[in-house]
Each structure stands twice: as C-alpha cells, then as structure tokens.
Amino acid sequence: MVRVKDIPEGMRWRMATRVLTRLVVALGRAPPGNRDLSRCTEQLFAEMGDEIRLVADRYSMPREHAADLVQTMGAVSVILFGPAFETRFIEGFPDEAVIRLTECALFRDERAPDIPPSGVHAVCTAYVRHAIDALNPAFGITITRSMCCGDPFCEMVITRKRG
C-alpha cells in the first residue's frame, strides 16, 4: 500500500520537483506567439504523465491493477497538489477502482478566482487522464461526478480498457 505519510519528506520534495520541473521545461519549449492552446495543454500533461511514470518506476510504486493505480495516483497527487487530494481508499479491484474527493486543491484555489469551474474541470480531466495512461496504459479513467460541475464531491472510476 502506498501512503504519503510512508514516503519520507525529502523524497516527496524530490518527486514534486522532478514532475513540476519537467512541466516548466515543457512549457518553455512551447513556441511563442500563435500557439494552439489545446495542443500545448495536451503536450504539457503528456510530459507531466511521463514524469509521473518515471517517479513511480524510480520508487517502485504499484500500478498493475486498478486498486494499485488509486493508491499511486493518490500519493502522487497529494505530493503535487497538497492534502486536499488525499482520499480514503473507497473500492478497489483488479479491473476497477473508485477515487472520491470531498476537497479539491484546484477548484478552491483562491489565487486564481478568474478561472471558471469549466476551466478547472478541463485541467483536472487532462491531468488524471494523462497520469493514468502514463502509469498503466491498459487502464482509463472516467470522471462521473465533479464539484466543478456542481456535484457535492468528485468521483473518478478507473477501469481496465476493453479490447
């Protein structure tokens, strides 16, 4: 089981630094001027997902099953975004697992009040989709409930892809 409190503080800093540094470097490679913002955003989250996968490899974080992905994704998200992303392990099986959040560090960010909930939802969706795909491409994630869309909590379901 992967829990944030089991990861030494120095290691958490190294993990966050690697992921966020890669994101900043990727942003710096984006061509200035007339950028295709959606393509740039997809590239940034793909880069972030790649670094998350490397962190998971480096620290032997589990990700073979859906239940493993909930744990690993939860630990990485708490390290990157803070304790608001901490979730109790709700349900997890080899082919399907559920993440539920009652707080969201992205949605409540008072430092960016000009970002509409739909914008936060798009960023969150891109983050979780790319992170899960990078951790284990045999799985996908669906957001079934979202505080950004007016729900009282967020719910994401990780499932093994069919076919």
N, C-alpha and C positions, 0 to 999 in steps of 0.2 A: 504494500500500500504506500502511495506517495502522499505525504502530508507536508505542507510548507514548514511547519514547526520542526520537522525532522531534517530539513535542509539547513546546514549551517549558514549563518548570516553572510559571511564572506562569499560563500558560493552563490547565494541569492543575488548579491550585488554583481558578481561576475556574469551570471546568467542574464540579468536585466541589461547590463552594459553591452554585452555582445549583441543581443537582439535589437536594442534601440540604436546602437551604433550602426548596425547594418542598415536599418531603416533610414537613418540620416544620410548615410553614404549613397543609398539607392536614390533618395530624393535629390541629392546633389548631382547625380548622373542624368536626371530628367532634363531634357532640352528646355532652355528658357523660351519665353515668348508664347507662341500659339501652341500650347500643349493640348493633347486630347486628355482631358482630366480623368475620364473613366479608365482609359488605358494606363495612365500614370498611376492611378489608385490601385488598379489590379496588379501592376508590376510591383508596387511597394508592398502590398500584402503578400504577394508570392515570395518576395525576398524575405519578409518577416517570417513567413511559414518555413522557408528553407532554414533560417537560423534557429527557429524553434525545434525543428527536426535535429539539427546538429547538437543543440543543447541536450535534447532527450537522448541522443546517441551517447554523448560525452558522459552523461550522468546515469546511464543505464535506466532510464525511466520507462516503465511498462507501457506498451501500446498495441499489443497483439489483439486484444478483444475490446469491444465497446466499453466495458466496465473499466478497463485499463485507461482508455482514452479520456474518460470522465476524470479520473484521478490525475493523470498527467496534464491534461488541458487545464484543470482547476489549479494545480500547483503553479504552472507557468503563468496563468492569468493573474493569480494573486501576486506573484513576484513582479509582474509587469505593471499591473494596474492598482494594486493595493487590496486590502482585506474586504472591500465591498464585493469582490468577486469570489469570496470564499463561499462554498456551497457544501451542504451535507451531501454525502453520497446517498442519493434517493433510491434508485433502482439500477441495477447493472447486471447484464447477462452477456454472454459471449457475442451475440449478434445485435443487441440493442441496449441502450442505456439512456438515462434521462438526467439532464442538468436543470436545476431550478435555482433561480436567484431572486431574492426579495430586495436586493440593493444593486445599484449599478454605478460604478465609478464614472462611466462615460455619460450616462443620462443625467446625473445630478451635477455635473461639472459647472459650478458657478463661474468659473473662469472663462467659459465660452457660452454665455447666455444667448448669443446671436445664432447659434447652430440649432436649427429646428429639430424636433424629435425624429422626423423622417431622415434627416442627415445623419443623426446618431445611429439610427436603425441600419442605414446603409453601411456605415463604417463597421458596426458590430457584426453584421452579416458577412461582410468581406473578411474580417478578422477570423471569425470562427470557421468559416468555410475553408480558407487557406490553411489555417492551423491544423484542422483535422485532416485535410488532404495531404499535408506535408508529413504529419505524424504517421498516418496509415491510409494510403490511397484506396484501400479496399472498403473504406467507410465514408459515409456522407453525414451531413448534419442538417436538420430542418428546425427552424425556429417556429414553434407552434403558438407561443404567447410572448408578448413583448410589452414592457412598460412604456416604450416609445410609442406604441400603438394604442395605449390606454388600458392595457391589462394590469392587474394588480401585482403581477410578477412576470419574470421571464422564464420560459421553458424551452429547452432545446433537446431534440431527440437525435442521438447518434445511432445510425443503423448501418449494417453491412449492405453494400451495394449489391443489387441483384444482377445476374447475368454476366 
